[in-house]
Amino acid sequence: MSETTVSPSTDAPRRGDAGRGPGSDGGSLRRTGRTVLSQEYLGVLIATVVLVLAIGAFYPRFLQFDQLMAILNQATYVGILACGMAFLLAMRELDLSVGSVYALTALACAMLVQSGLNPWLSALLAIVVGGLLGLFNALLIQYFKLPSIVATLATLAMFRGLTLALSDGTQVLGPPVDDSFSQVIGGDVAGVPVTGIVLVVVALVLTVVLRATPFGYRVRSIGSNPDAAAFSGIPVNRVRMQAFVLTGALGGLAGVLTIGYLGAADPNTGTGYELLAIAAAVIGGTSLAGGKATIVGAALGAVLLGVVGSGLAYFSVPINWNQFATGAVILAAVALDSVVRRRRTAARNSAPQL
């Protein structure tokens, strides 16, 4: 009697197909869509695109690539400051001195270059100076038990006064335009300014830090419930210090980029940037109540503010109205943040308890 070999049916499910129904691909797409729609920065991204298209409808020149890249370059400095501010806001902290840190580190970089130091090394040292200024803020808060808003309001004036004193109130030249530092930082890649690329890289790296590292987890935990975080063993003081150092170093990075792009340090630069950084972070989806932040949203918030400023110029609105427009955007963002938080709280309270 011969042995019969039975071959497996081609209609039989293959290994790995178990549980895959006919609508699995559609379900995957739906899940992806829900993930995209749940991003906190989606609103500011849509608002930015709509605003750009609206201005472009009246002034087509606004939609040209070089104009959009100029806006990105202008938004870079506030955007980098806003990325650091998002970390602090997530911890229920605030740094009002970031604009002054930005100016002082730019001046430090220019002065080091003037002393004969290599511009790249000068830039690195200026970033270190920014971190030290952030550390100074953290030490004031920790050892004198000062609220961060009070301590950094004082250092805002101190750092700005030091910048004016060291520069005698005048601009200090940085590296010459033919130096490799100026050519790299002031250059572009396929038409995209290097400064804008730096902003994108900073936003992506810090997003990973916030979402996928113990430091980021601790920052969000402290902001959600400081007492519970301390009770669970999280070193609140050390994490706060690290967050302020990070914010200061980012201020130094922004200052260094200014020197590379403009070629000089102005002691008055960065005035008011602290409010713009806070506004950009909040517009981008960072909660003022702490516990939540979006770094990409903070960067996009800075771009939105840049679009608003450029749009006002196209419509021949006097520059004195820029501050009014910025304040209105801040007010709208804070009001929206408050409404969203109240609705989420109400939804949680009304949800059935299992």
Beta strands, then each sheet from edge to edge (+ up, - down):
strand 1: 172-173
strand 2: 188-189
strand 3: 192-193
strand 4: 264-265
sheet 1: 1+ 4-
sheet 2: 2+ 3-
end
